[in-house]
Amino acid sequence: MPELLTQARPKTELIEPITLKVPEQWQHQTSKNSSLAQAFYHASSGIIFALKNERMFRIHLLLAMGAVFLGLMGRFDLMQWIAALFSVGLIVAMELVNTAVERVADLMTRGSYHHLAREAKDVAAGAVLFSIVLGIAVVATCFLYNIKQQYFALNI
């Protein structure tokens, strides 16, 4: 019985990884994109990289799903959905930019400390925080406004 607990379990994949057939030169590209398909390939590669490697990106996506849930529960109208989705999209986009800044700063400093790299990372993280505060304010305002309207409509 104890040997069952110490045996390594085989890693099983629930979802087969997606493999795109792309030209070899796209994978090691250093110049501008030559086509729209190439641009989409690199953009989607960046999003997939963030999903796999950035915990905060995954957390922000979960929070985005929470905002959508609040929108459904609060019965957002069209303008509220536009404001909420734009705000949530801004948070996710800022997290992607933050990831890019962190990666470039790490590349440039090669693991050593430099105050300019720290400042760049801090400013990028500050932009993410600012977008989060804005997103929370927008979604909460829309949600609370609709809840208030529904509550007072029932009591009149």
MARBA-3410 file (N, C-alpha, C, O; in Angstrom, 1 decimal):
156
0.8,-1.2,0.0,0.0,0.0,0.0,0.9,1.3,0.0,0.6,2.2,-0.8 ~ 1.9,1.4,0.8,2.7,2.6,0.8,3.4,2.9,-0.5,3.6,4.0,-0.9 ~ 3.7,1.8,-1.2,4.4,2.0,-2.5,3.5,2.6,-3.6,3.9,3.2,-4.5 ~ 2.2,2.5,-3.4,1.2,3.1,-4.3,1.3,4.6,-4.1,1.1,5.4,-5.1 ~ 1.6,5.1,-2.9,1.6,6.5,-2.7,2.9,7.1,-3.3,3.0,8.3,-3.6
4.0,6.4,-3.4,5.3,6.9,-3.8,5.5,6.7,-5.3,6.4,7.3,-5.8 ~ 4.7,5.9,-5.9,4.9,5.7,-7.4,4.5,7.0,-8.1,3.5,7.6,-7.8 ~ 5.3,7.3,-9.1,5.0,8.4,-10.0,3.8,8.1,-10.9,3.8,7.0,-11.5 ~ 2.9,9.0,-11.0,1.7,8.8,-11.9,2.1,9.3,-13.2,2.7,10.4,-13.3 ~ 1.6,8.7,-14.3,1.9,9.2,-15.6,1.0,10.5,-15.8,-0.1,10.6,-15.4
1.7,11.5,-16.5,1.0,12.7,-16.7,0.1,12.5,-17.9,0.5,12.1,-19.0 ~ -1.2,12.8,-17.7,-2.2,12.7,-18.8,-2.7,14.0,-19.2,-2.9,14.9,-18.4 ~ -2.8,14.2,-20.5,-3.3,15.4,-21.1,-4.8,15.3,-21.3,-5.2,14.3,-21.9 ~ -5.6,16.2,-20.8,-7.0,16.2,-21.0,-7.4,16.7,-22.4,-8.3,16.2,-23.1 ~ -6.6,17.7,-22.8,-6.8,18.3,-24.1,-5.6,18.1,-25.0,-4.5,18.4,-24.5
-5.8,17.7,-26.2,-4.6,17.5,-27.1,-4.1,18.9,-27.5,-4.9,19.8,-27.9 ~ -2.8,19.2,-27.3,-2.3,20.5,-27.6,-2.5,20.8,-29.1,-2.4,19.9,-30.0 ~ -2.8,22.1,-29.4,-3.0,22.5,-30.8,-1.6,22.8,-31.4,-0.8,23.5,-30.9 ~ -1.4,22.2,-32.6,-0.1,22.4,-33.3,-0.5,23.0,-34.6,-1.2,22.4,-35.4 ~ 0.0,24.2,-34.8,-0.2,24.9,-36.1,0.9,24.6,-37.1,2.1,24.6,-36.7
0.6,24.4,-38.3,1.6,24.2,-39.3,1.9,25.6,-39.9,1.1,26.2,-40.6 ~ 3.1,26.1,-39.5,3.5,27.4,-40.0,4.8,27.3,-40.7,5.6,26.4,-40.3 ~ 5.1,28.2,-41.6,6.5,28.2,-42.2,7.6,28.3,-41.1,7.4,29.0,-40.1 ~ 8.7,27.7,-41.3,9.8,27.7,-40.4,10.3,29.1,-40.1,10.7,29.4,-39.0 ~ 10.3,29.9,-41.1,10.9,31.3,-41.0,10.0,32.1,-40.0,10.5,33.1,-39.4
8.7,31.8,-39.9,7.9,32.5,-38.9,8.3,32.3,-37.5,8.2,33.2,-36.7 ~ 8.8,31.1,-37.2,9.1,30.8,-35.8,10.4,31.4,-35.3,10.6,31.5,-34.1 ~ 11.3,31.9,-36.2,12.5,32.5,-35.8,12.7,33.9,-36.5,13.7,34.3,-36.9 ~ 11.6,34.6,-36.6,11.5,35.8,-37.3,12.1,37.0,-36.5,11.9,37.1,-35.3 ~ 12.8,37.9,-37.1,13.4,39.1,-36.5,12.9,40.3,-37.2,13.2,41.4,-36.8
12.2,40.2,-38.4,11.8,41.3,-39.1,10.3,41.5,-39.0,9.6,40.8,-38.3 ~ 9.7,42.5,-39.6,8.3,42.8,-39.6,7.5,41.7,-40.2,8.0,40.9,-41.0 ~ 6.2,41.5,-39.8,5.4,40.5,-40.4,5.1,40.9,-41.9,4.9,42.0,-42.2 ~ 5.1,39.8,-42.7,4.9,40.1,-44.1,3.5,39.8,-44.6,3.1,40.1,-45.7 ~ 2.6,39.3,-43.7,1.2,39.0,-44.0,0.4,39.1,-42.8,0.9,39.1,-41.6
-0.9,39.2,-43.0,-1.9,39.3,-41.9,-1.9,38.0,-41.1,-2.0,37.9,-39.9 ~ -1.8,36.9,-41.8,-1.8,35.5,-41.2,-0.6,35.4,-40.3,-0.7,34.9,-39.2 ~ 0.6,35.9,-40.7,1.8,35.9,-39.9,1.6,36.8,-38.6,2.0,36.4,-37.5 ~ 1.0,37.9,-38.8,0.7,38.8,-37.6,-0.2,38.1,-36.6,0.0,38.2,-35.4 ~ -1.2,37.4,-37.1,-2.2,36.7,-36.2,-1.5,35.5,-35.6,-1.7,35.2,-34.4
-0.6,34.9,-36.3,0.2,33.8,-35.7,1.0,34.2,-34.5,0.9,33.6,-33.4 ~ 1.7,35.3,-34.7,2.6,35.8,-33.6,1.7,36.4,-32.4,2.1,36.2,-31.3 ~ 0.6,37.1,-32.7,-0.2,37.6,-31.7,-0.8,36.4,-30.9,-0.9,36.5,-29.6 ~ -1.3,35.4,-31.5,-1.9,34.3,-30.8,-0.9,33.5,-30.0,-1.1,33.0,-29.0 ~ 0.4,33.5,-30.5,1.5,32.8,-29.8,1.7,33.6,-28.5,2.0,32.9,-27.5
1.7,34.9,-28.6,1.9,35.7,-27.3,0.8,35.4,-26.3,1.1,35.3,-25.1 ~ -0.4,35.3,-26.7,-1.5,35.1,-25.8,-1.4,33.7,-25.2,-1.6,33.5,-24.0 ~ -1.1,32.7,-26.0,-0.9,31.3,-25.6,0.3,31.3,-24.6,0.2,30.6,-23.5 ~ 1.4,32.0,-24.9,2.5,32.0,-23.9,2.0,32.6,-22.6,2.4,32.0,-21.5 ~ 1.3,33.7,-22.6,0.8,34.3,-21.3,-0.1,33.3,-20.6,0.0,33.2,-19.4
-1.0,32.6,-21.3,-1.9,31.7,-20.7,-1.1,30.5,-20.0,-1.4,30.1,-18.9 ~ 0.0,30.1,-20.6,0.8,29.0,-20.1,1.7,29.4,-19.0,1.9,28.6,-18.0 ~ 2.2,30.6,-19.0,3.3,31.0,-18.2,3.0,32.1,-17.1,3.8,32.3,-16.2 ~ 2.0,32.8,-17.3,1.7,34.0,-16.4,0.5,33.7,-15.5,-0.6,33.7,-16.0 ~ 0.8,33.5,-14.3,-0.3,33.2,-13.3,-1.3,34.4,-13.2,-2.5,34.2,-13.2
-0.8,35.6,-13.2,-1.6,36.8,-13.1,-2.5,37.0,-14.3,-3.7,37.4,-14.2 ~ -2.1,36.6,-15.5,-2.9,36.6,-16.7,-4.1,35.7,-16.5,-5.2,36.1,-16.9 ~ -3.8,34.5,-16.0,-4.9,33.5,-15.8,-5.9,34.1,-14.8,-7.1,33.9,-14.9 ~ -5.4,34.7,-13.7,-6.2,35.3,-12.7,-7.1,36.4,-13.3,-8.3,36.4,-13.0 ~ -6.5,37.2,-14.1,-7.3,38.3,-14.7,-8.4,37.8,-15.7,-9.4,38.3,-15.8
-8.1,36.7,-16.3,-9.1,36.1,-17.2,-10.3,35.5,-16.4,-11.4,35.6,-16.7 ~ -9.9,34.9,-15.2,-11.0,34.5,-14.3,-11.8,35.6,-13.8,-13.0,35.5,-13.7 ~ -11.2,36.7,-13.4,-11.9,37.9,-13.0,-12.8,38.5,-14.1,-13.8,39.0,-13.9 ~ -12.3,38.4,-15.4,-13.1,38.8,-16.5,-14.3,38.0,-16.6,-15.4,38.5,-16.9 ~ -14.2,36.7,-16.4,-15.4,35.8,-16.4,-16.3,36.2,-15.3,-17.6,36.1,-15.5
-15.8,36.6,-14.2,-16.6,37.0,-13.1,-17.4,38.3,-13.4,-18.5,38.5,-13.0 ~ -16.7,39.2,-14.1,-17.4,40.4,-14.6,-18.5,40.1,-15.6,-19.6,40.7,-15.5 ~ -18.3,39.1,-16.4,-19.4,38.7,-17.4,-20.5,38.1,-16.6,-21.7,38.3,-16.9 ~ -20.2,37.3,-15.6,-21.3,36.7,-14.7,-22.1,37.9,-14.0,-23.3,37.8,-14.0 ~ -21.4,38.9,-13.5,-22.1,40.0,-12.9,-23.0,40.7,-13.9,-24.1,41.2,-13.6
-22.5,40.8,-15.1,-23.3,41.5,-16.2,-24.5,40.7,-16.5,-25.6,41.3,-16.7 ~ -24.4,39.4,-16.5,-25.6,38.6,-16.7,-26.5,38.6,-15.6,-27.8,38.7,-15.8 ~ -26.0,38.6,-14.4,-26.9,38.7,-13.2,-27.5,40.1,-13.0,-28.7,40.2,-12.6 ~ -26.8,41.1,-13.4,-27.3,42.4,-13.3,-28.1,42.9,-14.5,-28.5,44.0,-14.5 ~ -28.2,42.0,-15.5,-28.9,42.3,-16.7,-28.5,43.7,-17.3,-29.3,44.6,-17.5
-27.2,43.7,-17.7,-26.6,44.9,-18.3,-27.3,45.2,-19.6,-27.7,44.3,-20.3 ~ -27.5,46.5,-19.9,-28.0,46.9,-21.2,-26.8,47.0,-22.1,-25.7,46.8,-21.7 ~ -27.0,47.4,-23.4,-26.0,47.4,-24.4,-24.8,48.3,-24.0,-23.7,47.9,-24.1 ~ -25.1,49.5,-23.6,-24.0,50.4,-23.2,-23.3,50.0,-22.0,-22.0,50.1,-21.9 ~ -23.9,49.4,-21.0,-23.2,48.8,-19.9,-22.3,47.6,-20.3,-21.2,47.5,-19.8
-22.8,46.8,-21.2,-21.9,45.7,-21.7,-20.7,46.3,-22.4,-19.6,45.8,-22.3 ~ -20.9,47.3,-23.2,-19.8,47.9,-24.0,-18.8,48.4,-23.0,-17.6,48.2,-23.1 ~ -19.2,49.2,-22.0,-18.3,49.7,-21.0,-17.6,48.6,-20.2,-16.4,48.7,-20.0 ~ -18.4,47.6,-19.8,-17.8,46.5,-19.0,-16.8,45.7,-19.8,-15.7,45.4,-19.3 ~ -17.1,45.3,-21.0,-16.2,44.5,-21.8,-15.0,45.3,-22.2,-13.9,44.8,-22.3
-15.1,46.6,-22.5,-14.0,47.4,-22.8,-13.0,47.5,-21.6,-11.8,47.4,-21.7 ~ -13.6,47.7,-20.4,-12.8,47.8,-19.2,-12.1,46.5,-18.9,-10.9,46.5,-18.6 ~ -12.8,45.4,-19.0,-12.2,44.1,-18.8,-11.1,43.8,-19.9,-10.1,43.2,-19.6 ~ -11.4,44.1,-21.1,-10.4,43.9,-22.2,-9.2,44.8,-21.9,-8.1,44.3,-22.3 ~ -9.4,46.0,-21.4,-8.2,46.8,-21.1,-7.3,46.1,-20.0,-6.1,46.2,-20.1
-7.9,45.5,-19.0,-7.1,44.8,-18.0,-6.3,43.7,-18.6,-5.1,43.6,-18.3 ~ -6.9,42.9,-19.4,-6.2,41.8,-20.0,-5.1,42.3,-21.0,-4.0,41.7,-21.0 ~ -5.4,43.3,-21.7,-4.4,43.9,-22.6,-3.2,44.4,-21.8,-2.1,44.3,-22.2 ~ -3.5,45.1,-20.7,-2.5,45.7,-19.9,-1.6,44.6,-19.3,-0.4,44.8,-19.1 ~ -2.2,43.5,-18.9,-1.4,42.4,-18.4,-0.5,41.8,-19.5,0.6,41.4,-19.1
-1.0,41.8,-20.7,-0.1,41.3,-21.8,1.1,42.3,-22.0,2.2,41.8,-22.2 ~ 0.8,43.6,-22.0,1.9,44.5,-22.1,2.9,44.4,-20.9,4.1,44.5,-21.1 ~ 2.3,44.3,-19.7,3.2,44.1,-18.5,4.1,42.9,-18.7,5.3,43.0,-18.3 ~ 3.5,41.8,-19.2,4.4,40.6,-19.4,5.5,40.9,-20.4,6.6,40.5,-20.2 ~ 5.2,41.6,-21.5,6.2,41.9,-22.5,7.3,42.8,-21.9,8.4,42.6,-22.1
6.9,43.8,-21.1,7.9,44.7,-20.4,8.8,43.9,-19.5,10.0,44.0,-19.5 ~ 8.2,43.0,-18.7,9.0,42.2,-17.8,9.9,41.3,-18.5,11.1,41.2,-18.1 ~ 9.5,40.7,-19.6,10.4,39.8,-20.4,11.5,40.6,-21.0,12.7,40.1,-21.0 ~ 11.3,41.7,-21.6,12.3,42.5,-22.2,13.3,43.0,-21.1,14.5,43.0,-21.3 ~ 12.8,43.5,-19.9,13.6,43.9,-18.9,14.5,42.8,-18.4,15.7,43.0,-18.1
14.0,41.6,-18.2,14.8,40.4,-17.8,15.8,40.1,-18.9,17.0,39.7,-18.5 ~ 15.5,40.2,-20.2,16.4,39.9,-21.2,17.6,40.9,-21.2,18.7,40.5,-21.3 ~ 17.3,42.2,-21.0,18.3,43.2,-21.0,19.2,43.2,-19.8,20.4,43.5,-19.9 ~ 18.7,42.8,-18.6,19.5,42.8,-17.4,20.2,41.4,-17.2,21.1,41.3,-16.4 ~ 19.7,40.4,-18.0,20.3,39.0,-17.9,20.5,38.5,-16.5,21.5,37.9,-16.1
19.4,38.8,-15.7,19.4,38.2,-14.3,20.0,39.1,-13.3,19.9,38.8,-12.1 ~ 20.7,40.2,-13.7,21.2,41.1,-12.6,20.3,42.2,-12.4,19.4,42.5,-13.2 ~ 20.5,42.9,-11.2,19.6,44.0,-10.8,20.0,45.2,-11.5,21.2,45.6,-11.6 ~ 19.0,46.0,-12.0,19.3,47.3,-12.5,18.1,48.2,-12.2,16.9,47.7,-12.4 ~ 18.3,49.4,-11.6,17.2,50.2,-11.1,16.2,50.6,-12.2,15.0,50.7,-12.0
16.7,50.8,-13.5,15.8,51.1,-14.6,14.9,50.0,-15.0,13.8,50.2,-15.3 ~ 15.4,48.8,-14.9,14.6,47.6,-15.2,13.5,47.5,-14.1,12.3,47.2,-14.4 ~ 13.9,47.7,-12.8,12.9,47.6,-11.8,11.8,48.7,-11.9,10.6,48.4,-11.8 ~ 12.2,49.9,-12.3,11.3,51.0,-12.5,10.4,50.7,-13.7,9.2,51.0,-13.6 ~ 10.9,50.2,-14.8,10.1,49.8,-15.9,9.0,48.8,-15.5,7.9,48.9,-15.9
9.4,47.8,-14.8,8.5,46.7,-14.3,7.5,47.3,-13.4,6.3,47.0,-13.5 ~ 7.9,48.2,-12.5,6.9,48.8,-11.6,5.9,49.7,-12.3,4.7,49.6,-11.9 ~ 6.4,50.4,-13.3,5.4,51.3,-14.0,4.4,50.4,-14.8,3.2,50.7,-14.8 ~ 4.9,49.4,-15.4,4.0,48.5,-16.2,3.0,47.8,-15.2,1.8,47.7,-15.6 ~ 3.5,47.4,-14.1,2.6,46.8,-13.1,1.6,47.9,-12.6,0.4,47.5,-12.3
2.0,49.1,-12.4,1.1,50.2,-12.0,0.0,50.4,-13.1,-1.1,50.7,-12.7 ~ 0.4,50.3,-14.4,-0.6,50.4,-15.4,-1.7,49.3,-15.3,-2.9,49.6,-15.5 ~ -1.3,48.1,-15.0,-2.2,47.0,-14.8,-3.1,47.3,-13.6,-4.3,47.2,-13.7 ~ -2.5,47.8,-12.5,-3.3,48.1,-11.3,-4.3,49.2,-11.6,-5.5,49.1,-11.2 ~ -3.9,50.2,-12.3,-4.8,51.3,-12.7,-6.0,50.8,-13.5,-7.1,51.2,-13.3
-5.7,49.9,-14.5,-6.8,49.4,-15.3,-7.7,48.5,-14.5,-8.9,48.5,-14.7 ~ -7.2,47.8,-13.5,-8.0,47.0,-12.6,-9.0,47.8,-11.8,-10.1,47.5,-11.7 ~ -8.4,48.9,-11.2,-9.3,49.8,-10.4,-10.4,50.4,-11.3,-11.5,50.4,-10.9 ~ -10.0,50.8,-12.5,-11.0,51.3,-13.5,-12.0,50.3,-13.8,-13.2,50.6,-13.8 ~ -11.6,49.1,-14.1,-12.5,48.0,-14.5,-13.5,47.6,-13.4,-14.7,47.4,-13.6
-13.0,47.6,-12.1,-13.8,47.3,-11.0,-14.9,48.4,-10.8,-16.0,48.1,-10.6 ~ -14.4,49.6,-11.0,-15.3,50.8,-10.8,-16.4,50.7,-11.9,-17.6,51.0,-11.5 ~ -16.1,50.4,-13.1,-17.1,50.4,-14.2,-18.1,49.3,-14.0,-19.3,49.5,-14.0 ~ -17.6,48.1,-13.8,-18.5,46.9,-13.6,-19.3,47.0,-12.4,-20.5,46.7,-12.4 ~ -18.7,47.5,-11.3,-19.5,47.6,-10.0,-20.6,48.7,-10.2,-21.7,48.5,-9.7
-20.2,49.8,-10.8,-21.2,50.9,-11.0,-22.4,50.4,-11.9,-23.5,50.6,-11.5 ~ -22.1,49.7,-13.0,-23.2,49.2,-13.8,-24.0,48.2,-13.0,-25.3,48.2,-13.1 ~ -23.4,47.3,-12.3,-24.1,46.2,-11.6,-24.9,46.8,-10.5,-26.1,46.5,-10.3 ~ -24.3,47.7,-9.7,-25.1,48.3,-8.5,-26.2,49.2,-9.0,-27.3,49.2,-8.4 ~ -26.0,49.9,-10.1,-27.1,50.7,-10.7,-28.3,49.9,-11.1,-29.4,50.2,-10.8
-28.0,48.7,-11.7,-29.1,47.9,-12.2,-29.8,47.2,-11.0,-31.0,47.0,-11.0 ~ -29.0,46.8,-10.0,-29.6,46.2,-8.8,-30.5,47.2,-8.1,-31.6,46.9,-7.6 ~ -30.0,48.4,-8.0,-30.8,49.5,-7.4,-32.1,49.7,-8.1,-33.2,49.9,-7.5 ~ -32.0,49.8,-9.5,-33.2,50.0,-10.3,-34.2,48.8,-10.1,-35.4,49.1,-10.0 ~ -33.7,47.6,-10.0,-34.6,46.5,-9.9,-35.2,46.4,-8.5,-36.4,46.1,-8.3
-34.4,46.8,-7.5,-34.9,46.8,-6.1,-36.0,47.8,-5.9,-37.1,47.5,-5.3 ~ -35.8,49.1,-6.4,-36.8,50.1,-6.2,-38.0,49.9,-7.1,-39.1,50.3,-6.7 ~ -37.8,49.2,-8.2,-38.9,48.9,-9.1,-39.9,47.9,-8.4,-41.1,48.0,-8.6 ~ -39.3,47.0,-7.6,-40.2,46.1,-6.8,-40.9,46.7,-5.7,-42.0,46.2,-5.3 ~ -40.3,47.7,-5.1,-40.9,48.3,-3.8,-41.8,49.5,-4.1,-42.4,50.1,-3.2
-42.0,49.9,-5.4,-42.9,51.0,-5.6,-44.3,50.6,-5.7,-45.2,51.4,-6.0
END
